[in-house]
């Protein structure tokens, strides 16, 4: 029965109780709010019952289950001077050349830029040493090559693998950033990094008698480092 007919019958049956009324010209609408229980709405004697489910709170919302994402391990905050000192302390270990390459470059070996060297205890942690010190390596790469390696560059890290025998090919090997994800706490004490000397900034520079020299060029007693630019 239409709303206007119901109101008219009500007015005739109770002429004294109804003085005026307004008949809506547009259909009545009902707004449903998502809920986990049954809800009822009564409109002019007619009861409408709806059954709604609450998505995301135990209901069958049809959104599907989300896969658990593996947490990304935050790199330990390493200090350049500290890791440089550790590199020097591991003087009996093998030096491994490390470098960076800008992601997206099509050429291979030609685009690798040498940045420095790493050493690790018993030569056992080369990959972890590169992965966990990649921030230091990247910072120094931008310092050495400000034009080739802009501040917003996306980089790959790697090391130079020399041929074991004469005539064997040498090449750069890319290191996965996740290589150090499962390394135990304190592993950074077992490796170090030394960058290529940068005279412009004083980073990784050795000084003897007021001039920049390479390690081993003079006696250790006369050798000082650029400690002002590499604070502890």
C-alpha positions in Angstrom: 0.0 0.0 0.0 1.4 3.5 -0.9 2.5 5.9 1.8 0.0 8.6 0.7 -3.0 6.1 1.0 -1.9 5.1 4.5 -1.7 8.7 5.7 -5.1 9.5 4.2 -6.8 6.5 6.0 -5.1 7.6 9.2 -6.5 11.1 8.9 -10.1 9.9 8.3 -10.0 7.5 11.2 -8.7 10.1 13.6 -9.8 13.5 12.3 -9.0 15.3 15.6 -5.6 14.0 16.1 -4.1 14.8 12.7 -4.0 18.5 11.8 -1.6 18.4 8.9 0.9 16.1 7.3 3.4 16.1 4.4 3.5 13.4 1.9 7.0 12.8 0.6 7.3 13.2 -3.1 10.4 11.0 -3.4 10.8 7.3 -2.3 12.1 6.8 1.2 15.7 5.4 1.3 17.3 3.4 4.0 21.0 3.6 4.7 22.6 0.3 5.8 25.6 0.4 8.1 27.9 -2.6 8.0 27.6 -4.6 11.2 28.3 -8.2 12.4 24.7 -8.8 13.7 21.2 -8.9 12.3 19.4 -5.5 12.1 15.7 -4.8 11.6 14.0 -1.7 10.3 10.2 -1.2 10.5 8.5 1.0 7.9 4.7 1.6 8.2 4.1 -1.9 9.7 6.4 -3.7 7.2 9.5 -5.2 8.8 12.7 -5.6 6.7 15.4 -7.8 8.1 19.0 -7.8 6.7 22.0 -10.0 7.5 25.3 -8.2 7.0 28.9 -9.4 7.6 31.7 -7.2 8.9 34.7 -7.4 6.6 38.1 -7.3 8.3 37.0 -8.2 11.8 36.4 -11.9 11.5 33.6 -11.7 8.9 33.7 -13.1 5.5 34.5 -9.9 3.7 35.9 -11.6 0.6 39.1 -9.6 0.8 41.2 -12.7 1.0 44.1 -13.3 3.4 47.2 -11.2 3.2 50.6 -12.9 3.0 53.0 -12.1 5.8 55.7 -9.9 4.6 59.2 -10.6 5.8 60.5 -7.8 7.9 63.4 -5.9 6.4 66.4 -5.8 8.7 67.7 -2.3 9.5 71.3 -1.8 8.8 73.5 -1.1 11.9 74.7 2.4 12.0 78.4 2.1 11.3 81.0 4.8 11.7 83.5 5.3 8.9 86.5 5.8 11.2 85.7 2.8 13.3 85.4 0.5 10.3 88.6 2.0 8.8 90.4 1.1 12.0 89.0 -2.4 11.9 90.2 -2.7 8.3 93.7 -1.7 9.4 93.6 -4.2 12.3 92.9 -7.0 9.9 96.2 -6.5 8.0 96.9 -10.2 7.7 93.6 -10.8 5.8 93.1 -10.5 2.1 92.1 -7.2 0.6 89.0 -7.4 -1.7 88.3 -4.5 -4.1 84.7 -3.3 -3.9 82.7 -0.9 -6.0 79.3 0.3 -7.1 77.3 0.4 -10.3 74.2 2.5 -11.1 71.1 0.3 -11.6 69.8 0.5 -15.1 73.1 0.8 -16.9 73.3 -1.7 -19.7 77.0 -2.1 -19.9 78.6 -4.4 -17.4 82.2 -4.2 -16.3 82.8 -0.7 -17.8 80.3 0.9 -15.5 81.6 -0.5 -12.2 83.3 2.2 -10.2 86.0 1.1 -7.7 85.4 2.7 -4.3 87.8 0.9 -1.9 88.6 -2.4 -0.3 87.2 -4.6 2.5 88.9 -7.1 4.8 87.2 -9.7 6.9 88.3 -12.1 9.7 89.9 -15.2 8.2 88.6 -14.0 4.8 85.3 -15.6 5.7 82.8 -12.7 5.6 83.4 -10.8 2.3 79.7 -10.8 1.3 78.5 -9.8 4.7 81.2 -7.1 4.9 80.0 -5.5 1.6 76.3 -5.9 2.4 76.5 -4.4 5.9 78.9 -1.7 5.0 77.1 -0.7 1.8 76.0 2.7 3.2 79.6 3.6 3.9 80.6 2.4 0.4 77.7 4.3 -1.3 78.5 7.5 0.6 82.2 7.4 -0.5 81.2 6.6 -4.1 79.2 9.8 -4.2 82.1 11.6 -2.7 84.6 10.2 -5.2 82.3 10.4 -8.3 79.9 13.3 -7.7 79.0 13.6 -11.4 78.8 9.9 -12.2 77.0 9.0 -9.0 74.4 11.7 -8.1 72.9 11.8 -4.6 69.7 10.1 -5.7 71.3 7.2 -7.5 70.1 3.7 -7.1 73.1 1.5 -6.7 74.3 -2.1 -6.9 77.3 -3.2 -4.8 79.9 -5.7 -5.8 83.5 -6.9 -5.6 86.2 -7.6 -8.2 87.0 -11.3 -8.6 90.4 -11.8 -9.9 91.3 -14.9 -11.9 92.9 -17.6 -9.8 95.5 -18.4 -12.5 97.3 -16.4 -15.1 95.0 -16.0 -18.1 91.8 -16.5 -16.2 89.2 -13.8 -16.7 88.5 -11.3 -14.0 85.1 -9.8 -13.4 82.8 -7.9 -11.1 80.4 -9.9 -9.0 77.2 -8.3 -7.7 76.4 -8.8 -4.0 72.9 -9.2 -2.8 71.9 -6.7 -0.1 70.3 -9.5 1.9 73.6 -11.3 2.3 74.0 -9.8 5.8 70.4 -10.2 6.9 71.0 -13.2 9.1 74.4 -12.2 10.4 74.8 -12.3 14.2 74.9 -9.2 16.3 78.4 -7.7 16.5 79.5 -9.1 13.2 80.7 -5.6 12.1 83.7 -6.1 14.5 85.0 -8.9 12.1 85.4 -6.7 9.0 86.3 -3.3 7.9 86.3 -0.9 4.9 88.9 1.5 3.5 87.9 3.8 0.8 90.1 5.2 -1.9 91.9 8.3 -0.6 89.9 11.5 -1.5 92.2 14.5 -1.1 89.4 16.9 -1.8 87.5 15.9 1.4 90.4 14.3 3.4 88.5 11.0 3.7 90.6 7.9 4.0 93.8 9.9 3.6 97.1 9.3 5.3 99.4 12.1 6.1 103.2 12.1 6.6 105.2 15.3 7.1 102.2 17.4 5.9 101.5 15.5 2.7 99.0 12.7 1.7 100.7 9.3 1.3 99.6 5.8 0.7 99.6 3.3 3.6 103.1 1.7 3.9 104.8 4.5 2.0 106.4 5.7 5.3 106.9 4.4 8.8 103.8 3.8 10.9 105.2 6.0 13.6 105.2 8.9 11.2 101.8 8.1 9.8 98.6 10.0 10.8 95.1 9.7 9.4 92.4 12.3 8.5 90.7 11.8 11.8 89.0 15.2 11.6 86.9 14.1 8.6 86.3 10.6 10.0 85.2 11.1 13.6 84.8 8.1 16.0 
